């Protein structure tokens, strides 16, 4: 049964029509469809930490060589995030999303055939190109469809699929990697799954209505809105014509009204990336270096990874209750304290407890950061702005794994995680300078 439009409905814009909808089956399909791609991304990122620990033994690699395996993918991610955001504002969110899945899925599978360090590093760079472009594009697509009153929560739930991917990576790391000398190869072969999933994304997920309107594709935009209205049993109404918008320039991120937001957002992304990837890429290898067996260190990592799920759940609730800034800053502060505690942990129980706290707070912070990032910019700059922030953050994710061997030599694990704690704390300060967008419609 459909409802009849009231006189006040007839001039609603398409974005306003989407905002009035309850969460329905179309939203769920978009969230889960994008979330599966997100989880596959996380699985790929997580797998390399277990591969590094295995190759340290099989190929007798030095910490510096391992750090390059960990960092080279982030070089690709920095480039991919920037290019992916620009392309998303020009050829569409969905098209870029599907292309990124195809790129990093095929490259991950090929990495399983690596015959040496140079080949593995080259393929991990290509993997990074796809991984880096996908995340800001997927969050932008979901954010532009989610109703205003629950937009932050929906994007955090999308980010929660990251935990699913990391759990999958930890399970593969625990059961597959140590099973044989070729276990790490089989783990990477599993990573080819995203390439097949790309075809589902291209065929089934909708393109952003805001993007379609900006490109003058009104008929497609109307069809997409009506599909979501139909899922809620709401009759379509007439919307005023939306004029195509000129393509925005990257330099506009630094215009007077956006400069402060961009600086704060980039600082938050840098701090979170430095600490998260520096810690979680190296944790399995650091545990092995402390005397734990490969299997036992992977088991600890699996337990620590599971704590991501309640972290996301808490952030999903608090982001609409407290708001974006308070939630992000609080979870970053918790991450700073947990990182310091992990560096001082001297027993198995302390390692697991501090690791779980770090996992809880850090991934909750990631959820809040991905929720606020697309809200900072107007539609014509949303993909570019989100991708540029992610790209700047990837510079930190390149530097962090490379810095770990040097910090270890300088002051051991305690110094490593103290530095990560300071980075989290600085990101928390930057978060307080971001605009609060709870309950507000996205900028046109």
C-alpha positions in Angstrom: 0.0 0.0 0.0 1.3 3.5 -0.8 0.7 6.8 0.9 -0.7 9.7 -1.0 1.5 12.8 -1.2 0.5 15.9 0.8 0.5 19.4 -0.7 3.8 20.1 1.3 5.5 17.1 -0.4 5.3 18.2 -3.9 8.4 20.4 -4.0 10.7 18.2 -2.1 14.1 17.8 -3.6 15.3 14.2 -4.3 17.7 14.4 -1.4 14.9 15.6 0.9 12.8 12.7 -0.3 15.6 10.3 0.6 16.0 11.9 4.0 12.4 11.4 5.0 12.5 7.7 4.5 12.8 5.1 7.2 15.6 2.6 7.0 14.3 0.0 4.5 15.3 -3.0 2.5 17.0 -0.9 -0.1 19.2 0.8 2.5 20.0 -2.6 4.0 20.9 -3.9 0.5 23.2 -1.0 0.0 24.8 -1.2 3.4 25.4 -5.0 3.3 26.5 -4.9 -0.4 29.0 -2.1 0.3 29.9 -3.7 3.7 30.9 -7.0 2.1 33.3 -5.0 -0.2 34.6 -3.2 2.9 35.2 -6.5 4.8 37.1 -8.0 1.8 39.3 -4.8 1.9 40.0 -5.3 5.6 40.7 -9.0 5.1 43.3 -8.1 2.5 45.0 -5.5 4.7 44.9 -7.9 7.7 46.4 -10.8 5.8 49.6 -9.1 5.1 50.4 -8.9 8.9 50.2 -12.7 9.1 52.1 -13.1 5.9 54.9 -10.9 7.2 55.3 -13.0 10.3 55.5 -16.2 8.3 58.0 -14.8 5.8 60.2 -13.5 8.6 60.9 -17.1 9.3 60.7 -18.7 5.9 62.7 -16.1 3.9 64.8 -15.0 6.9 63.8 -11.4 6.4 65.2 -8.5 8.4 62.8 -6.0 10.2 63.6 -3.4 7.5 62.6 -5.8 4.7 59.4 -6.6 6.6 58.7 -3.0 7.1 58.8 -2.4 3.3 56.3 -5.2 2.7 54.0 -3.6 5.3 54.5 0.0 4.0 54.5 -0.4 0.2 50.8 -1.2 0.1 50.1 2.1 1.8 52.1 3.9 -0.9 49.6 2.5 -3.4 46.7 3.3 -1.0 47.8 7.0 -0.8 47.8 7.3 -4.6 44.6 5.2 -4.9 42.7 7.2 -2.3 43.5 10.5 -4.0 42.7 9.3 -7.6 39.7 7.3 -6.5 38.1 10.3 -4.8 38.7 12.5 -7.9 37.3 9.8 -10.2 34.3 9.3 -7.9 33.3 12.9 -8.4 33.7 12.5 -12.2 32.6 9.0 -13.3 30.5 7.9 -10.3 30.9 6.3 -6.8 29.6 2.8 -7.9 31.9 2.6 -11.0 35.0 3.4 -8.9 33.9 1.0 -6.1 33.6 -1.9 -8.5 36.9 -1.1 -10.3 38.8 -1.0 -7.0 37.6 -4.5 -6.0 38.7 -5.9 -9.3 42.1 -4.4 -9.1 43.1 -5.4 -5.6 41.5 -8.8 -5.8 43.4 -9.8 -8.9 46.7 -8.4 -7.5 46.3 -10.1 -4.2 45.8 -13.5 -5.9 48.9 -12.9 -8.1 50.9 -12.0 -5.0 50.5 -15.6 -3.8 52.7 -16.6 -6.7 55.6 -14.3 -5.6 59.0 -15.8 -6.1 60.9 -13.1 -4.2 60.7 -9.9 -2.2 60.8 -7.6 -5.3 57.8 -9.3 -6.9 55.8 -9.3 -3.6 56.5 -5.6 -3.1 55.5 -4.7 -6.6 52.2 -6.6 -6.4 51.4 -5.2 -2.9 51.8 -1.7 -4.4 49.1 -2.6 -7.0 46.9 -4.0 -4.3 47.2 -0.7 -2.4 46.0 1.3 -5.4 42.7 -0.6 -5.3 42.4 -0.7 -1.5 43.0 3.0 -1.1 40.4 4.1 -3.6 37.6 1.8 -2.3 37.1 3.0 1.3 36.4 6.7 0.9 34.3 6.0 -2.2 32.1 3.4 -0.4 31.6 5.5 2.6 30.6 8.5 0.4 28.0 6.4 -1.5 26.4 5.0 1.7 26.5 8.5 3.4 24.6 10.1 0.4 21.7 7.6 0.7 21.4 7.3 4.5 18.6 9.4 6.1 19.9 12.4 8.0 18.7 11.2 11.5 20.7 8.0 11.3 23.4 8.8 8.7 26.3 8.7 11.2 25.1 5.4 12.6 24.7 3.8 9.2 28.2 4.8 8.1 29.7 3.4 11.4 27.8 0.2 10.7 29.4 0.1 7.3 32.8 0.6 8.9 32.0 -2.2 11.3 32.4 -4.6 8.4 36.1 -3.9 8.7 36.1 -5.9 11.9 34.5 -8.8 10.0 37.3 -8.6 7.5 40.0 -8.5 10.1 38.4 -11.5 11.9 38.4 -13.4 8.6 42.1 -12.4 8.2 42.9 -13.6 11.7 41.1 -16.9 11.1 43.0 -17.4 7.9 46.2 -16.4 9.6 45.5 -18.9 12.5 44.4 -21.9 10.5 45.9 -21.5 7.0 49.2 -19.6 7.2 51.0 -21.9 9.8 49.6 -25.1 8.2 52.4 -25.5 5.6 55.3 -23.7 4.1 52.9 -22.5 1.4 50.3 -21.4 3.9 50.9 -17.7 3.3 50.5 -18.3 -0.5 47.1 -20.0 0.0 46.1 -17.1 2.3 46.8 -14.6 -0.5 45.0 -16.8 -3.1 41.8 -16.5 -0.9 42.2 -12.7 -1.3 41.2 -13.0 -5.0 37.5 -13.1 -3.9 37.0 -9.3 -4.2 37.6 -9.6 -8.0 34.5 -11.7 -8.4 32.5 -9.6 -6.1 33.2 -6.5 -8.2 30.6 -7.7 -10.8 27.9 -7.8 -8.2 28.7 -4.3 -7.1 28.5 -3.0 -10.6 25.3 -4.7 -11.4 23.3 -4.4 -8.2 24.3 -1.4 -6.1 22.7 2.0 -7.0 24.7 5.1 -8.1 24.6 8.1 -5.9 21.5 10.3 -6.5 23.4 13.5 -5.7 26.2 12.5 -8.2 23.6 11.8 -10.9 21.9 15.1 -10.4 25.2 17.0 -10.5 25.9 15.3 -13.8 22.5 16.2 -15.2 21.3 12.6 -15.3 17.9 13.4 -13.7 16.0 10.4 -15.1 18.5 7.9 -13.5 18.4 9.9 -10.2 14.6 9.8 -10.2 14.6 6.1 -10.8 17.0 5.5 -7.9 14.9 7.6 -5.5 11.7 5.9 -6.5 13.2 2.5 -5.8 14.0 3.5 -2.2 10.5 5.1 -1.8 8.9 2.0 -3.1 10.7 -0.1 -0.5 9.1 2.0 2.2 5.6 2.1 0.6 5.8 5.8 -0.1 4.4 7.3 -3.3 6.8 9.4 -5.4 6.3 13.1 -5.6 7.5 15.7 -8.1 10.9 17.2 -7.4 12.2 20.5 -8.8 14.7 20.2 -11.6 18.3 20.0 -10.4 20.8 21.9 -12.5 24.0 20.1 -13.3 26.9 21.4 -11.2 30.3 22.2 -12.7 33.2 19.9 -11.7 34.9 21.1 -8.6 38.6 21.7 -8.4 40.9 20.2 -5.8 42.1 23.6 -4.8 38.6 24.4 -3.4 39.3 22.2 -0.4 41.5 25.0 0.7 39.1 27.9 0.1 38.2 30.1 3.0 35.1 28.3 4.2 36.7 24.8 3.9 40.3 25.4 4.8 39.9 24.9 8.6 37.9 21.7 8.1 40.4 20.3 5.7 43.3 20.9 8.1 41.5 19.4 11.1 40.3 16.4 9.0 43.7 15.7 7.5 45.4 15.9 11.0 42.9 13.4 12.4 43.4 11.0 9.5 47.2 11.3 9.8 47.2 10.5 13.5 44.8 7.6 13.3 46.6 6.0 10.3 50.0 6.3 11.9 49.0 4.6 15.1 46.6 2.0 13.8 48.7 0.6 11.0 51.9 0.9 12.9 50.4 -1.2 15.7 48.2 -3.7 13.9 50.5 -4.5 11.0 53.4 -5.3 13.5 51.6 -6.9 16.4 51.9 -10.5 15.2 55.6 -10.1 14.3 56.3 -8.3 17.6 54.7 -11.1 19.6 56.8 -13.7 17.7 59.9 -11.6 18.4 59.0 -11.7 22.2 59.2 -15.5 22.1 55.7 -16.5 21.4 55.2 -19.2 18.7 53.7 -18.2 15.3 50.5 -20.0 16.1 50.2 -18.5 19.6 50.9 -15.0 18.5 48.2 -15.4 15.8 45.8 -16.7 18.4 46.4 -13.6 20.6 45.8 -11.4 17.5 42.6 -13.2 16.8 41.3 -12.5 20.3 42.4 -8.9 20.1 40.7 -8.5 16.7 37.3 -9.7 18.1 37.2 -6.7 20.4 36.7 -4.5 17.3 33.1 -5.6 17.1 31.8 -4.1 20.4 33.9 -1.0 19.6 32.0 -0.4 16.5 28.7 -1.1 18.2 29.4 1.5 20.9 30.5 4.1 18.4 27.3 3.4 16.3 25.2 4.2 19.3 27.1 7.1 20.6 27.6 8.9 17.3 23.9 9.9 17.2 23.6 10.3 21.0 26.7 12.3 21.7 27.5 13.6 18.2 30.5 13.2 15.8 33.1 15.3 17.6 32.6 14.0 21.1 32.5 10.3 20.0 35.5 10.6 17.8 37.6 12.5 20.4 36.6 10.1 23.2 37.5 7.0 21.3 40.8 8.5 20.2 41.6 9.4 23.8 40.8 5.8 24.8 43.1 4.6 22.0 46.0 6.7 23.3 45.7 5.3 26.8 45.3 1.7 25.5 48.4 2.0 23.2 50.6 3.2 26.1 49.3 0.3 28.2 50.0 -2.3 25.5 53.6 -1.1 25.3 54.0 -1.6 29.0 52.3 -5.0 29.2 54.5 -7.7 30.6 52.2 -10.8 30.9 49.9 -12.7 28.5 46.9 -11.4 30.4 48.1 -7.8 30.2 48.9 -8.1 26.5 45.4 -9.4 25.7 43.6 -6.9 27.9 45.5 -3.9 26.6 45.3 -5.2 23.0 41.5 -5.7 23.3 41.1 -2.1 24.7 43.2 -0.7 21.9 41.2 -2.7 19.3 37.9 -1.5 20.9 38.7 2.2 21.0 40.7 2.4 17.8 38.1 0.8 15.6 35.3 2.8 17.2 37.3 5.9 16.3 37.7 4.7 12.7 33.9 4.3 12.5 33.3 7.8 13.7 36.0 9.2 11.4 34.5 7.6 8.3 31.1 9.0 9.4 32.2 12.6 9.7 34.5 12.7 6.7 31.9 12.8 3.8 29.8 15.3 5.9 32.5 18.0 5.8 32.2 18.8 2.1 29.5 19.6 -0.5 28.4 17.0 -3.1 30.7 18.2 -5.9 33.8 17.9 -3.6 32.6 15.0 -1.4 34.5 12.2 -3.2 37.6 14.4 -3.7 37.6 15.7 -0.2 37.1 12.2 1.4 39.7 10.7 -0.9 42.3 13.4 -0.3 41.9 13.1 3.5 42.4 9.4 3.2 45.4 9.8 0.9 47.1 12.2 3.4 46.4 9.6 6.1 48.1 7.0 4.0 51.3 8.9 4.2 51.2 8.1 7.9 50.5 4.5 7.2 53.5 4.4 5.0 55.8 5.9 7.6 54.5 4.0 10.6 55.6 0.4 9.7 58.9 1.8 8.5 59.4 3.6 11.8 58.8 0.5 14.0 62.3 -1.1 13.5 64.0 2.2 14.3 61.8 2.8 17.4 62.4 -0.7 18.5 66.2 -0.2 18.4 65.9 3.1 20.2 63.6 2.1 23.1 61.9 -1.2 22.5 58.2 -2.0 22.4 57.4 0.5 25.2 58.7 3.4 23.1 56.9 2.2 20.0 53.5 2.2 21.6 54.2 5.4 23.5 54.7 7.1 20.2 51.5 5.6 18.9 49.7 6.9 22.0 50.9 10.4 21.4 49.8 10.2 17.8 46.3 9.1 18.9 46.2 12.0 21.4 47.0 14.6 18.8 44.3 13.2 16.5 41.8 13.6 19.4 42.7 17.3 19.6 42.2 17.7 15.8 38.8 16.0 16.1 37.6 18.7 18.4 38.1 21.2 15.6 35.8 19.4 13.1 32.2 20.7 12.5 29.4 18.9 14.2 26.9 17.5 11.6 24.6 15.4 13.8 21.0 15.9 12.7 21.9 18.1 9.7 21.3 17.3 6.0 24.4 16.9 3.8 25.4 20.0 2.0 24.1 20.1 -1.6 
